[in-house]
């Protein structure tokens, strides 16, 4: 039996890095850190949803991949 991993640490780490960069280096481009935080949040949410979901079909995965590649744009 595997022990569940709390991925909120990923969110906390990314959030802390972004906050520190904004505080101590306000003129620095933080877009990569913002992206890292967004990825951590999306991944955490996906893990929670998929934990209670039956196995996805290839068509479902293709649909989700399309959404991710489009960046959420419709």
C-alpha positions, -999 to 999 in steps of 0.1 A, spaced: 0 0 0 14 34 -10 11 64 12 -7 93 -3 15 123 -11 3 158 -2 10 178 -33 -1 210 -16 36 214 -8 42 219 -45 17 248 -44 32 262 -13 67 261 -27 57 277 -60 37 303 -42 65 311 -19 90 315 -47 67 338 -66 60 359 -35 97 362 -27 106 372 -62 79 399 -63 89 412 -29 127 412 -33 130 417 -70 99 437 -81 113 446 -115 121 410 -124 99 390 -149 80 365 -128 60 349 -157 79 315 -153 71 315 -115 35 324 -122 33 295 -147 49 271 -122 23 281 -96 -5 276 -121 9 241 -131 11 231 -94 -25 242 -88 -38 224 -119 -19 192 -112 -31 192 -76 -67 196 -87 -64 170 -114 -50 145 -89 -80 151 -66 -105 147 -93 -89 117 -109 -86 99 -75 -124 95 -75 -129 89 -113 -131 56 -132 -103 50 -156 -104 75 -185 -108 63 -221 -83 74 -248 -109 98 -262 -112 115 -227 -74 119 -225 -73 133 -260 -100 159 -250 -81 169 -219 -49 171 -238 -66 195 -263 -77 217 -234 -43 218 -219 -26 225 -252 -50 254 -260 -42 269 -226 -78 269 -216 -89 290 -246 -121 279 -262 
